[in-house]
Amino acid sequence: MSNADARAAIALVHRHEWARVVATVNKRFGDLDIAEDAAGEAFATALERWPADGVPPNPGAWLTTTATRKAIDQIRRELKRDAKHREAVFVFDDEPDSVGAVDDDRLRLVFTCCHPALSMEARVALTLRMLGGLAVPEIARAFLVQETTMGQRISRAKAKIKAAHIPYRVPSPDDLPARLSSVLAVLFLIFNEGYLATGPDTDVVRDDLTAEAIRLTRTVRELMPHDGEVAGLLALMLLTKARRPARVSSSGELVTLRDQDRASWNVDLIVEGHQLVRERLASGVAPGRYQILAAINAVHTSAADARDTDWSQIVALYDQLVWLDPSPIVALNRAIAVAEVDGPQVALSSVNKLDTALASYHLFHATRADLLRRLRRSDEARAAYDRAIELASNPAEAAFLVRRRDQLVSR
């Protein structure tokens, strides 16, 4: 096997097995740092051996065994105490572990990391890191903070877990509701990273992440079938994923919702998503954040043509969302809808108020650029496009913004 083939195989295995290997080692040793270090060493060993030996029949088991041995070696090196040596021996216990309420390795890890003793942001950031699908820079971009800030936040979360002796154990059914909001936030961010990846060396759209986020959300729905926000998040993911075939052009450029070929959308996903939205509306229970976002997407996917979109309804839904989540991101998205109802000048006034909060967010500048373009303020639009291009990390998005900027006529 060539080095390139081995690296490709290891990258694929990493996406699917990293979280399970870390969770297995961590559960047995009770030390998150050791588990992550051991998993990293196991993958490094794979890079050395697999080109020569070939990929083993069960790569996950090979990596888990190797990581376990690396963890034992690390404990022996660092602690050098007989008690710790004996503590490591129980790794070889063949007794099966109790899976508690969650019988899915990756989802168990999500629920386990979302411990209520940690702040909401720390829970989400740490879990995203532990899942292995997202690196620290990707998590930082999702939170709109600097990479160093996010790294420190994750380190503090780990330190608090150690200092407070917070156990990493599978939550019981009674623990699930208290952790649900964090879990849904994690799954939503994983899906978003997959739908428009921010990593410089990744595919424009990472279908592996979107598919895994949907799978895990379906599993949560099986556990909690009557929770409205779980159903709302699943509907939101399905209706967003349905547009995937029209998301990127053949030339590798992002295609906006307005310009997408709606005939290529996945009808089955739209039908399922709409059904979930209707079920939540029929429940008579006040909707939460994900249910409102799903309803907004249902309005978009109900229009056979972009010109048929009911923008007034979308603005009304955003008004509800602003009351639940008065964040700058929600305000920005509401302004985009307002532009379709009240015109670009009204929307621009709202967007300009978000300058301080969203100065480092590329979509803030892209939205301003589009509104300025529609107002024929080309020089200002060009400057806004330049800033958006500078901040954009997805190549397809950057290509779209470059083309829009280059189409401007100076005035």
C-alpha positions as CSV (number, residue, x, y, z in Angstrom):
1,M,0.0,0.0,0.0
2,S,1.3,3.5,-0.9
3,N,1.8,6.2,1.7
4,A,-0.9,8.2,0.0
5,D,-3.4,5.3,0.1
6,A,-2.6,4.7,3.8
7,R,-3.0,8.3,4.6
8,A,-6.4,8.4,2.8
9,A,-7.5,5.3,4.7
10,I,-6.4,6.7,8.1
11,A,-8.1,10.0,7.4
12,L,-11.4,8.1,6.7
13,V,-11.0,6.0,9.8
14,H,-10.2,9.1,11.8
15,R,-13.5,10.7,10.9
16,H,-15.5,7.6,12.0
17,E,-13.4,6.1,14.8
18,W,-11.7,9.0,16.7
19,A,-14.6,9.7,19.1
20,R,-15.1,6.0,19.8
21,V,-11.4,5.4,20.6
22,V,-11.2,8.4,22.8
23,A,-14.4,7.6,24.6
24,T,-13.4,3.9,25.2
25,V,-9.9,4.8,26.6
26,N,-11.3,7.7,28.6
27,K,-14.0,5.6,30.1
28,R,-11.5,3.0,31.3
29,F,-8.9,5.4,32.6
30,G,-11.0,8.3,33.7
31,D,-8.6,10.9,32.2
32,L,-9.6,12.9,29.2
33,D,-6.1,14.2,28.4
34,I,-4.5,10.7,28.5
35,A,-7.3,9.4,26.3
36,E,-6.8,12.1,23.7
37,D,-3.0,11.8,23.8
38,A,-3.2,8.0,23.5
39,A,-5.6,8.2,20.6
40,G,-3.3,10.6,18.8
41,E,-0.3,8.3,19.3
42,A,-2.3,5.4,18.0
43,F,-3.1,7.2,14.8
44,A,0.5,8.3,14.5
45,T,1.5,4.6,14.8
46,A,-1.0,3.7,12.1
47,L,0.7,6.3,9.8
48,E,4.0,4.5,10.4
49,R,2.8,0.9,10.1
50,W,-0.2,0.8,7.7
51,P,1.8,1.7,4.6
52,A,4.0,-1.4,5.1
53,D,1.5,-3.8,6.8
54,G,-1.7,-2.7,5.1
55,V,-4.9,-1.5,6.8
56,P,-6.0,-4.1,9.4
57,P,-9.3,-6.0,8.9
58,N,-10.8,-4.1,11.9
59,P,-9.1,-0.7,12.0
60,G,-11.2,0.6,14.9
61,A,-10.3,-2.4,17.1
62,W,-6.6,-2.0,16.1
63,L,-6.6,1.7,17.1
64,T,-8.4,1.0,20.4
65,T,-6.0,-1.7,21.4
66,T,-3.0,0.5,20.4
67,A,-4.4,3.5,22.2
68,T,-5.0,1.4,25.3
69,R,-1.4,0.3,25.3
70,K,-0.2,3.9,24.8
71,A,-2.3,5.0,27.7
72,I,-0.9,2.4,30.0
73,D,2.6,3.4,28.9
74,Q,1.9,7.0,29.6
75,I,0.5,6.3,33.1
76,R,3.6,4.2,33.9
77,R,5.9,6.9,32.6
78,E,4.2,9.8,34.3
79,L,3.0,8.4,37.6
80,K,5.4,5.5,38.2
81,R,3.3,4.2,41.1
82,D,2.1,0.6,41.6
83,A,-1.4,1.8,42.4
84,K,-1.7,3.5,39.0
85,H,-0.3,0.4,37.4
86,R,-3.0,-1.7,39.0
87,E,-5.5,0.9,37.9
88,A,-4.5,0.5,34.3
89,V,-4.8,-3.3,34.4
90,F,-8.6,-3.1,34.5
91,V,-8.5,-2.1,30.9
92,F,-8.2,-5.8,30.1
93,D,-11.4,-6.7,32.0
94,D,-13.6,-8.5,29.6
95,E,-16.8,-7.5,31.4
96,P,-19.1,-5.5,29.1
97,D,-19.7,-1.9,30.1
98,S,-23.2,-0.7,30.9
99,V,-24.4,1.6,28.1
100,G,-27.0,3.4,30.3
101,A,-29.7,5.2,28.5
102,V,-27.8,5.8,25.3
103,D,-26.8,2.8,23.2
104,D,-24.6,4.6,20.6
105,D,-20.9,5.3,21.1
106,R,-20.8,8.7,19.6
107,L,-24.0,9.9,21.0
108,R,-23.1,8.6,24.5
109,L,-19.9,10.7,24.2
110,V,-22.0,13.8,23.4
111,F,-24.3,13.3,26.4
112,T,-21.4,12.5,28.7
113,C,-19.4,15.6,27.8
114,C,-22.4,17.9,28.2
115,H,-22.2,17.8,32.0
116,P,-24.3,20.5,33.7
117,A,-21.4,21.5,35.9
118,L,-19.8,23.1,32.9
119,S,-21.0,26.3,31.2
120,M,-23.1,25.9,28.1
121,E,-20.3,27.2,25.8
122,A,-17.7,24.9,27.5
123,R,-19.9,21.9,27.1
124,V,-20.5,22.5,23.4
125,A,-16.8,23.4,22.7
126,L,-15.4,20.5,24.6
127,T,-17.8,18.0,23.0
128,L,-17.1,19.3,19.5
129,R,-13.4,18.8,20.2
130,M,-13.9,15.3,21.7
131,L,-15.9,14.1,18.7
132,G,-12.8,14.6,16.6
133,G,-14.7,15.8,13.5
134,L,-14.0,19.4,14.3
135,A,-10.6,20.9,15.1
136,V,-10.1,23.9,17.4
137,P,-10.0,26.4,14.5
138,E,-13.3,25.1,13.2
139,I,-14.9,25.4,16.6
140,A,-13.5,28.9,17.0
141,R,-15.1,30.0,13.7
142,A,-18.4,28.5,14.8
143,F,-18.3,30.6,18.0
144,L,-16.9,33.7,16.2
145,V,-13.9,33.9,18.5
146,Q,-10.2,33.7,18.1
147,E,-8.6,30.3,17.9
148,T,-6.4,31.0,21.0
149,T,-9.5,32.0,22.9
150,M,-11.3,28.7,22.0
151,G,-8.2,26.7,22.8
152,Q,-8.1,28.3,26.3
153,R,-11.8,27.7,26.8
154,I,-11.5,24.0,26.0
155,S,-8.4,23.7,28.3
156,R,-10.3,25.4,31.2
157,A,-13.2,23.0,30.7
158,K,-10.8,20.0,30.9
159,A,-9.2,21.5,34.0
160,K,-12.5,22.0,35.7
161,I,-13.5,18.4,35.1
162,K,-10.3,17.3,36.7
163,A,-10.4,19.7,39.6
164,A,-14.0,19.0,40.4
165,H,-13.6,15.2,39.9
166,I,-16.6,15.3,37.5
167,P,-17.0,11.7,36.4
168,Y,-17.2,10.8,32.7
169,R,-20.0,8.3,32.9
170,V,-22.9,7.4,30.7
171,P,-25.9,9.5,31.8
172,S,-29.0,7.8,33.2
173,P,-32.5,8.5,31.6
174,D,-33.1,11.1,34.2
175,D,-29.9,13.0,33.2
176,L,-30.9,13.4,29.6
177,P,-33.3,16.4,29.7
178,A,-30.8,18.6,31.6
179,R,-28.1,17.9,29.0
180,L,-30.4,18.0,25.9
181,S,-30.0,21.7,25.0
182,S,-26.2,21.3,24.9
183,V,-26.4,18.1,22.9
184,L,-28.7,19.7,20.3
185,A,-26.3,22.7,20.0
186,V,-23.4,20.3,19.4
187,L,-25.3,18.4,16.7
188,F,-26.4,21.7,15.0
189,L,-22.9,23.0,14.9
190,I,-21.6,19.7,13.5
191,F,-24.2,19.9,10.8
192,N,-23.5,23.5,9.9
193,E,-19.7,22.8,9.7
194,G,-20.6,19.9,7.3
195,Y,-23.0,22.0,5.1
196,L,-20.5,24.7,4.5
197,A,-17.1,23.6,5.8
198,T,-14.7,26.2,7.1
199,G,-11.5,24.2,7.1
200,P,-9.0,25.3,4.5
201,D,-8.1,21.7,3.5
202,T,-11.6,20.1,3.5
203,D,-14.3,19.6,0.9
204,V,-16.6,22.5,0.3
205,V,-19.5,20.5,1.8
206,R,-18.6,17.6,4.2
207,D,-21.4,15.1,3.6
208,D,-19.9,12.8,6.3
209,L,-20.6,15.4,9.0
210,T,-24.1,16.3,7.8
211,A,-25.0,12.6,7.6
212,E,-23.6,11.9,11.0
213,A,-25.4,14.9,12.6
214,I,-28.7,13.7,11.1
215,R,-28.1,10.1,12.2
216,L,-27.4,11.2,15.8
217,T,-30.3,13.5,15.8
218,R,-32.6,10.7,14.7
219,T,-31.2,8.6,17.6
220,V,-31.9,11.4,20.0
221,R,-35.5,11.5,18.7
222,E,-35.9,7.8,19.3
223,L,-34.8,8.4,22.9
224,M,-37.0,11.5,23.3
225,P,-39.8,11.2,20.8
226,H,-42.1,13.8,22.4
227,D,-39.5,16.6,22.6
228,G,-40.4,19.4,20.2
229,E,-36.9,20.9,19.8
230,V,-35.4,17.5,18.9
231,A,-38.1,17.2,16.2
232,G,-37.5,20.8,15.1
233,L,-33.7,20.2,14.8
234,L,-34.2,17.1,12.8
235,A,-36.7,18.9,10.5
236,L,-34.2,21.8,10.1
237,M,-31.4,19.5,9.1
238,L,-33.5,17.5,6.6
239,L,-34.9,20.6,4.9
240,T,-31.4,22.1,4.7
241,K,-29.8,18.8,3.5
242,A,-32.5,18.6,0.8
243,R,-30.9,21.6,-1.0
244,R,-27.5,20.0,-1.0
245,P,-27.6,18.9,-4.7
246,A,-28.0,22.6,-5.7
247,R,-25.6,24.0,-3.1
248,V,-22.4,24.2,-5.2
249,S,-22.1,24.7,-9.0
250,S,-20.1,22.5,-11.3
251,S,-17.4,25.1,-11.3
252,G,-17.1,24.9,-7.5
253,E,-18.9,28.1,-6.6
254,L,-21.5,28.5,-4.0
255,V,-25.1,28.9,-5.4
256,T,-27.4,31.1,-3.3
257,L,-30.9,30.0,-2.4
258,R,-32.4,32.4,-4.8
259,D,-30.5,31.0,-7.8
260,Q,-30.6,27.2,-6.9
261,D,-32.2,24.7,-9.3
262,R,-35.2,23.7,-7.1
263,A,-36.0,20.7,-9.3
264,S,-32.8,19.1,-8.0
265,W,-33.8,19.4,-4.4
266,N,-34.4,16.1,-2.5
267,V,-38.1,15.7,-2.4
268,D,-38.1,12.9,0.1
269,L,-36.2,14.9,2.6
270,I,-38.5,17.9,2.1
271,V,-41.6,15.8,2.6
272,E,-40.2,14.3,5.8
273,G,-39.1,17.7,7.1
274,H,-42.5,19.4,6.3
275,Q,-44.3,16.5,8.1
276,L,-42.3,17.1,11.2
277,V,-43.0,20.9,11.1
278,R,-46.7,20.2,10.7
279,E,-46.7,17.8,13.6
280,R,-45.1,20.5,15.8
281,L,-47.6,23.2,14.7
282,A,-50.5,20.8,15.4
283,S,-49.2,20.1,18.9
284,G,-50.3,23.6,20.1
285,V,-47.1,24.0,22.1
286,A,-45.1,27.2,21.8
287,P,-42.2,26.5,19.4
288,G,-38.5,26.7,20.4
289,R,-35.6,28.0,18.5
290,Y,-35.0,24.9,16.3
291,Q,-38.7,24.6,15.5
292,I,-38.9,28.2,14.3
293,L,-35.8,27.7,12.2
294,A,-37.3,24.6,10.7
295,A,-40.5,26.5,10.0
296,I,-38.5,29.2,8.2
297,N,-36.9,26.5,6.0
298,A,-40.3,25.0,5.4
299,V,-41.5,28.3,3.9
300,H,-38.4,28.4,1.7
301,T,-38.8,24.8,0.5
302,S,-42.6,25.3,-0.1
303,A,-41.9,27.8,-2.9
304,A,-41.6,26.3,-6.3
305,D,-39.8,29.5,-7.4
306,A,-37.8,32.0,-5.4
307,R,-40.2,34.7,-6.5
308,D,-43.0,32.8,-4.8
309,T,-41.4,32.9,-1.3
310,D,-43.6,34.3,1.4
311,W,-41.1,36.7,2.9
312,S,-43.7,38.3,5.1
313,Q,-44.2,35.0,6.9
314,I,-40.5,34.6,7.2
315,V,-40.1,38.0,8.8
316,A,-42.9,37.1,11.2
317,L,-41.1,33.9,12.2
318,Y,-37.9,35.8,12.7
319,D,-39.7,38.1,15.0
320,Q,-40.6,35.1,17.1
321,L,-37.0,33.9,17.0
322,V,-35.6,37.3,18.0
323,W,-37.8,37.1,21.1
324,L,-36.3,33.7,22.0
325,D,-32.7,34.3,20.8
326,P,-31.9,38.1,20.5
327,S,-28.4,37.3,19.1
328,P,-26.7,39.4,16.4
329,I,-26.8,36.4,14.0
330,V,-30.5,36.1,14.2
331,A,-30.8,39.9,13.8
332,L,-28.7,39.7,10.6
333,N,-30.8,36.9,9.1
334,R,-34.0,38.8,10.0
335,A,-32.6,41.9,8.1
336,I,-32.0,39.7,5.0
337,A,-35.7,38.8,5.1
338,V,-36.7,42.4,5.8
339,A,-34.9,43.5,2.6
340,E,-37.3,41.4,0.6
341,V,-40.3,43.0,2.3
342,D,-39.4,46.6,3.0
343,G,-36.4,47.1,0.7
344,P,-32.6,47.2,1.0
345,Q,-32.4,50.6,2.6
346,V,-34.5,49.6,5.6
347,A,-32.5,46.4,6.0
348,L,-29.1,48.2,5.7
349,S,-30.0,50.4,8.6
350,S,-30.6,47.3,10.7
351,V,-27.4,45.6,9.5
352,N,-25.2,48.6,10.2
353,K,-26.2,48.4,13.9
354,L,-24.5,45.0,14.1
355,D,-21.1,46.3,13.1
356,T,-19.4,46.0,16.5
357,A,-20.8,42.5,17.3
358,L,-20.2,41.0,13.9
359,A,-17.1,42.8,12.7
360,S,-15.2,39.5,12.1
361,Y,-18.1,37.6,10.6
362,H,-17.8,37.3,6.9
363,L,-21.6,37.0,6.3
364,F,-22.1,40.4,8.0
365,H,-19.9,42.0,5.4
366,A,-21.3,39.9,2.5
367,T,-24.9,40.9,3.5
368,R,-23.9,44.6,3.6
369,A,-22.2,44.2,0.3
370,D,-25.3,42.8,-1.3
371,L,-27.6,45.5,0.1
372,L,-25.2,48.2,-1.0
373,R,-25.0,46.6,-4.5
374,R,-28.8,46.7,-4.7
375,L,-28.7,50.4,-3.7
376,R,-26.2,51.0,-6.4
377,R,-23.5,52.2,-4.0
378,S,-20.9,50.2,-5.8
379,D,-17.7,51.6,-4.2
380,E,-19.0,50.9,-0.7
381,A,-20.2,47.5,-1.9
382,R,-16.8,46.7,-3.3
383,A,-15.1,47.5,0.0
384,A,-17.6,45.3,1.9
385,Y,-17.1,42.4,-0.6
386,D,-13.3,42.7,-0.1
387,R,-13.7,42.4,3.6
388,A,-16.1,39.4,3.3
389,I,-13.7,37.7,0.9
390,E,-10.8,38.3,3.3
391,L,-12.8,36.6,6.2
392,A,-14.4,33.8,4.2
393,S,-12.8,30.4,4.8
394,N,-14.9,28.3,2.4
395,P,-13.5,28.4,-1.2
396,A,-16.9,28.0,-2.8
397,E,-18.2,31.0,-0.8
398,A,-15.1,33.0,-1.6
399,A,-15.5,32.3,-5.3
400,F,-19.1,33.5,-5.3
401,L,-18.2,36.7,-3.4
402,V,-15.3,37.4,-5.9
403,R,-17.6,37.1,-8.8
404,R,-20.2,39.4,-7.3
405,R,-17.6,42.0,-6.5
406,D,-16.1,41.8,-10.0
407,Q,-19.6,42.4,-11.5
408,L,-19.9,45.8,-9.8
409,V,-19.8,48.9,-11.9
410,S,-18.1,51.9,-10.3
411,R,-20.4,54.9,-9.7
